[in-house]
C-alpha cells in the first residue's frame, strides 16, 4: 500500500514484486477540505508578510503551518525572517526541520506539533518532514519553490487537514524554480494541464 504513486511508479512496484495480474484499488488523492493556490513569489518579507502578521495574535491562535523549502539555504533565509520573533518568544513558536537538524530537536518539534495547543506553530522544513508524519491539525501548507514532481507535491500537501477540517495550501514560485521540476509540475504551476490541476481541487 502507498498513499501516492504515479502510474509509472505503480508499474515499477508491480514489476519489482513480480506480481502477475494484480487487482489494483485506486482512490483519488483529492481532498475536498484543502484549497490550493499558486502565486509568484515576491521578496521574502513581502511574500510571507501574512504569516509574520499572525504573530500579533496569541500564540495558540496561530494556525499550525508547515513551510516546505527546496533547499537548506531557503530554509535558513525564511527562518531569518522570523528570527527576532523566535528569539524573543518564551517558547519556540517557529522551528526548522531538515536533514541537518539534530534528532533531539526534531523530536521536540514533532511532539509540540502533536499537542493540540503546542508552542510550535510554524515549521520551516525540507521534504524530510514528510512521509510517516501524522499531525492531524495542520491548517496551512506553504511551498516556497515548486516540488520536483506532482507526487511529491501531493505527498507534502497531504500533511495538512488530516482531521478533515479546512486547510489552505499555497505554492509560491519564481521562474527559476520551474527548472528543477518535471513537466507535469510545471504545467500545474502554469495552470495549463487541467488534469494535473484537478489533483488539488
Secondary structure, 3 states (H helix, E strand, C coil): CCCCCCHHHHHHHHHHHCCCCCCCCCCCCCCCCEEEEEEECCCHHHHCHHHHHHHHCCHHHCCCEEEEECCHHHHHHHHHHCHHHHHHCCCCCEEEECCCCCHHHHHHHHHHHHCCCCCCCEEEECCCCCCCCCCCCCCEEEEECCCCCHHHHHHHHCCCCCCCCCEEEEEEECHHHHHHCCHHHHHHHHCCCHHHHHHHC
